[in-house]
Amino acid sequence: MEKEQVLSAMGQKVMLEHYWKDVKKQWAIDDNRVQRNVMYRNAFMVAANKYSSLSITSIAKILGKHHAMVVWANKNHEVNLRFSKVYYKAYEIMSHQFAEMFMFDIDFSEYNGLKDENKQLRDRLMNMSRRNRHLIMESKFHEEVVNDMQKKVDQLKADNYEKQMNLNMLNKKIAGIAY
């Protein structure tokens, strides 16, 4: 790990420790298994894991838990979001605040690279969309041409059948006259 990464991780750990102390005090969270307290801890672990660069072990140590608790909280994130109003509210607040707290850690060169790549992909998608519309229009035109030709073929078959019938009748008359 480089020196800047170590310092950044240390700074994040200190920030999260202070944040957790404030949250515990503000929302009266105890270190027990009461469902409400568990939901707040899980929301903190998931949001910290998502927005900070700390390891799951470091996040767990802030709460005095084992790293498996962070893994478990992440595993149950979707279910908790869906079925626990307490978790949903806590996660929304914490994730928003963590996103703001750790915004300075974003590697903007990577962001700009992704922005450029996104623009290139958008341009490519627009070109493909134009080409697709053009091909659809062309396909409709060809479909109309094929339908017109099919009508002509059907008409020619009908004309051919009629002429064949006339020819058969003439052959019968000629055969009747000749004998």
C-alpha positions in Angstrom: 0.0 0.0 0.0 1.3 3.4 -0.9 1.8 6.1 1.8 -1.2 8.2 0.4 -3.5 5.2 0.5 -2.5 4.4 4.1 -3.0 8.0 5.2 -6.4 8.1 3.4 -7.5 4.8 5.0 -6.4 6.1 8.4 -8.3 9.3 7.9 -11.4 7.4 6.7 -11.2 5.2 9.8 -11.0 8.1 12.2 -13.9 9.8 10.3 -16.1 6.7 10.5 -15.2 6.1 14.2 -16.4 9.7 15.0 -19.4 9.3 12.8 -20.4 6.1 14.5 -20.1 7.6 18.0 -22.3 10.5 16.9 -24.9 8.1 15.4 -25.0 6.0 18.5 -25.5 9.0 20.6 -28.0 10.7 18.3 -30.2 7.7 17.6 -29.6 6.0 21.0 -28.1 2.8 19.6 -27.0 0.2 22.0 -24.6 -2.8 21.5 -27.3 -5.4 21.8 -29.4 -7.6 19.4 -32.5 -5.4 19.4 -33.7 -5.4 15.8 -33.6 -1.6 15.5 -30.0 -1.5 16.7 -29.0 -4.4 14.4 -30.5 -2.5 11.4 -28.5 0.7 12.2 -25.3 -1.3 12.5 -25.9 -3.2 9.3 -26.7 0.1 7.4 -23.5 1.6 8.7 -21.4 -1.4 7.7 -22.9 -1.6 4.2 -22.6 2.1 3.5 -19.1 2.3 4.9 -18.1 -0.7 2.8 -19.6 0.9 -0.3 -18.2 4.4 0.1 -14.9 4.1 2.0 -11.8 2.3 0.9 -11.5 0.5 4.3 -11.3 -3.3 4.5 -14.2 -5.1 6.0 -12.0 -6.0 9.0 -11.4 -2.3 9.7 -15.1 -1.5 9.3 -16.0 -4.3 11.7 -13.4 -3.1 14.3 -15.1 0.3 14.4 -18.2 -1.4 15.7 -16.3 -3.9 17.8 -17.5 -6.8 15.6 -15.9 -9.6 13.5 -15.4 -9.1 9.8 -18.0 -11.8 9.1 -20.7 -9.4 10.3 -19.8 -6.9 7.5 -20.0 -9.8 5.0 -23.4 -10.8 6.5 -24.7 -7.3 6.4 -23.7 -6.9 2.7 -25.3 -10.3 1.9 -28.6 -9.2 3.5 -28.6 -5.6 2.1 -31.3 -6.1 -0.5 -33.7 -7.9 1.9 -33.1 -5.3 4.6 -33.8 -2.5 2.1 -37.0 -4.1 1.0 -38.5 -5.2 4.3 -37.1 -2.9 7.1 -38.1 0.8 7.1 -35.5 1.4 9.9 -32.8 0.0 7.7 -33.9 1.8 4.6 -34.0 5.2 6.4 -30.6 4.6 8.1 -29.0 3.4 4.9 -30.2 6.3 2.9 -29.0 8.8 5.4 -25.6 7.2 5.9 -24.9 6.4 2.3 -25.7 10.0 1.3 -23.4 11.4 4.1 -20.6 8.9 3.3 -20.8 9.8 -0.4 -20.2 13.4 0.6 -17.6 12.6 3.2 -15.4 10.5 0.9 -16.0 12.5 -2.3 -12.4 13.7 -2.1 -11.1 10.2 -2.5 -12.4 9.9 -6.0 -9.8 9.4 -8.7 -10.9 12.1 -11.1 -8.6 10.9 -13.9 -10.5 7.6 -13.8 -13.8 9.5 -13.7 -12.8 11.5 -16.8 -11.7 8.4 -18.5 -15.0 6.8 -17.8 -16.8 10.0 -18.9 -14.9 9.9 -22.3 -15.6 6.2 -22.7 -19.3 6.9 -21.9 -19.4 9.6 -24.6 -17.8 7.2 -27.1 -20.3 4.5 -26.2 -23.2 7.0 -26.5 -22.0 8.1 -29.9 -21.6 4.5 -31.0 -25.1 3.8 -29.8 -26.5 6.8 -31.6 -24.8 5.7 -34.8 -26.2 2.2 -34.4 -29.6 3.6 -33.7 -29.5 5.7 -36.9 -28.3 2.7 -38.9 -31.1 0.6 -37.4 -33.7 3.2 -38.3 -32.3 3.3 -41.9 -32.3 -0.5 -42.2 -35.9 -0.6 -40.9 -37.0 2.0 -43.5 -35.1 0.1 -46.2 -36.7 -3.2 -45.0 -40.2 -1.6 -45.3 -39.4 -0.4 -48.8 -38.2 -3.8 -49.8 -41.3 -5.4 -48.2 -43.5 -3.2 -50.3 -41.6 -4.0 -53.5 -41.8 -7.7 -52.7 -45.6 -7.4 -52.1 -46.0 -5.6 -55.4 -44.0 -8.2 -57.2 -46.0 -11.0 -55.5 -49.2 -9.3 -56.8 -47.7 -9.2 -60.3 -46.7 -12.9 -60.0 -50.2 -13.8 -58.9 -51.7 -11.8 -61.7 -49.4 -13.4 -64.2 -50.3 -16.9 -62.9 -54.0 -16.0 -63.3 -53.4 -14.7 -66.8 -51.3 -17.8 -67.6 -54.1 -20.1 -66.3 -56.7 -18.3 -68.4 -54.5 -18.5 -71.5 -53.8 -22.2 -70.9 -57.6 -22.8 -70.6 -58.2 -20.9 -73.9 -55.4 -22.9 -75.5 -56.9 -26.1 -74.3 -60.3 -25.1 -75.7 -58.7 -24.2 -79.1 -56.9 -27.5 -79.1 -60.2 -29.3 -78.6 -61.9 -27.3 -81.4 -59.0 -28.0 -83.7 -59.1 -31.7 -82.8 -62.9 -31.8 -83.4 -62.4 -30.2 -86.8 -59.5 -32.3 -87.9 -61.3 -35.6 -87.3 
